[in-house]
Amino acid sequence: MSKTVAVMDLGTNTFHLLIAEGNPDAYREIIHEHIAVKLGEGGINKGIIMPAAYERGINTMLQFHQLIQKQNVDEVKAIATSALRSASNGKNFMDEVATKTGICIEIIDGEQEADYIYKGVKLAGSLSAQTSLIMDIGGGSVEFILGNANNILWKQSFEIGAARLMDKFHQTDPIPVTSINALNIYLEEQLTTLLTIATKHPVHSLIGSSGAFETFAEVIELQKGNPFDLKEIKNYTFQKEDLLNATDKLIASSHQERKSMEGIISIRVDMIVVASLITRFVMQRLNIDKIFLSTNSLKEGVLAEIMG
């Protein structure tokens, strides 16, 4: 039976609200909001939500609550990931949201997060019989899922999200070569399990799940003068050369240059630099030539589970 569902993905940078009706294979989006809350700003590596970010988060949840109330929603699910997971005042935030809106936020661990991302990407029809590496670059964590259309072979969440990497390595703009080298050394240390598992299961392709990969695709297509509407696509195939050129340009650019580039939403103007660097690292270290974008991610995976 068809039902109307509200799913919230409360990330480190962005809070998403998706209200949809139907069933997993054929659902209609009623509302799709994403708000740049920057919950991790100033406190991500200290394990605390700073006062200004805390207030932005509460205000956004009040907004979401109003939107949900206007729809005849059968089920509401709010999922929180890395920032709330690791913040010492995360529970206070959740309690305040519950008191003011009645919305109970569920904190999920990195394993569950990877599961939902896989379900979302699978729902988009992005997977084949061959082994793909799904990569979801969040603000607080990055999820890697090795799998195919049938099952997950391996998954892990790493606390190396764009907000954390930016805080550690991107204090000077444009990012200096010394910082890029330090970041690559850090990734080599942090991602040892990924690099090891990839030797046992050779990776046929890399699938970037929404986020930064949407920005890469949009920048590439708009610079070619092509119309590009993310709402219209579920999957996109990168030409490797295009992606290397675009990430080269982003890594070498200043804040002002990125700000004036078409296709970069404001929340990603600075984060896109470290997102470019981690994408390049994975492509080069695992020698991947086939790269795709799936516009589905965690929230669509949650939606599939509820509607299923």
Secondary structure, 3 states (H helix, E strand, C coil): CCEEEEEEEECCCEEEEEEEEEECCEEEEEEEEEEECCCCCCCCCCCCCCHHHHHHHHHHHHHHHHHHHHCCCCEEEEEECHHHHHCCCHHHHHHHHHHHHCCCEEECCHHHHHHHHHHHHHHCCCCCCCCEEEEEECCCCEEEEEECCCCEEEEEEECCCHHHHHHHHCCCCCCCHHHHHHHHHHHHHHCHHHHHHHHHCCCCEEEEECCHHHHHHHHHHHHCCCCCCHHHCCEEEECHHHHHHHHHHHHHCCHHHHHCCCCCCHHHCCHHHHHHHHHHHHHHHCCCCCEEEECCCHHHHHHHHHHC
